[in-house]
Amino acid sequence: MILVIETASPACSVALLEGDSLVDERHEIVGRGHAERLLPMIEALLANRRPDSILVDCGPGSFTGVRVGLAAAHGLRLGWEVPLAGYSAMALLAAGAARHGPAEFGAEVGVALEGGHGQLFVQSFADDPLRPLDALRSLLPEEAAAAMSARRVIGSGAAALVAARGFGEALEASARASDARFLPLPLRALPTRPIYGRAPDAKPMA
């Protein structure tokens, strides 16, 4: 079984997968407080079961949330002596877009997340199989609107992007750990390092 940990978004979300099937999940919109909720949530989910591996969201997203998830995943990996791999929040949201209703066959899906400083994290994905079409970028809404052509856009920044662009379908959604079962293997085998999406705000001293 695979334990999936998702804390990069306002959701604190964990799931237990058997292959591509969902065994159980816990999902709460907490905003903040991931550090307090995550381990009790995992304990309740597992109910004395022990996973064979761990999958964790590396970001982008909340700086604190990303760090909480990665720290917990690394600690559990050491304690259980099981493999650990990562995935991106952008790919997870793209994978979960189908839960909001069918899209045109082969249609692109865009992911837009609020990224701070008035910018959006954006990335486009193709379906069947799910795969990124471009690199993760942090852009102002008007720049993101010009850069993304996908009609369907999902994520916390979807409404802002669609409004700036003047067309398309905005799906407001938080990442859900159970959607990791829809990720193809290459998208759930990332190094378990934070994905921040842009350069740090702090500048080195001259």
LINHU-V354557 format. One record per backbone hydrogen bond with DSSP energy under -0.5 kcal/mol. CO is the residue of the C=O (numbers start at 0). NH is the residue of the N-H. Records with the same first field share a line. If there is no record, write none. Layout:
CO: NH + NH
//
This chain:
0: 51 + 52
1: 3 + 16
2: 54
3: 14
4: 56
5: 12
7: 61
9: 29 + 30
10: 12
11: 27
12: 5
13: 25
14: 3
15: 22 + 23
16: 1 + 18
17: 20
20: 17 + 22
23: 15
25: 13
27: 11 + 29
29: 31
32: 36
33: 37
36: 40
37: 41
38: 42
39: 43
40: 44
41: 45
42: 46
45: 48
51: 82
52: 2
53: 84
54: 4
55: 86
57: 194
58: 88
61: 65
62: 66
63: 67
64: 68
65: 69
66: 70
67: 71
68: 72
69: 73
70: 74
71: 75
72: 76
73: 77
74: 78
75: 79
76: 80 + 81
82: 53
84: 55
85: 189
86: 57
87: 91
88: 92
89: 93
90: 94
91: 95
92: 96
93: 96
94: 97
95: 98
96: 99
97: 100
103: 106
107: 151
108: 124
109: 153
110: 122
111: 156 + 157
112: 120
115: 118
117: 140
118: 114 + 115
119: 121 + 138
120: 112
121: 136
122: 110
123: 132 + 133
124: 108
125: 130
130: 125
136: 121 + 138
138: 119
139: 142 + 143
140: 144
141: 145
142: 146
143: 147
146: 148
150: 152 + 168
151: 109
152: 170
153: 111
154: 157
156: 160
157: 161
158: 162
159: 163
160: 164
161: 165 + 166
167: 169
168: 152 + 170
169: 171
170: 154 + 172
175: 178
176: 179
177: 180
178: 181
179: 182
183: 186
184: 187
185: 188
189: 85
190: 192
193: 195
194: 59
//
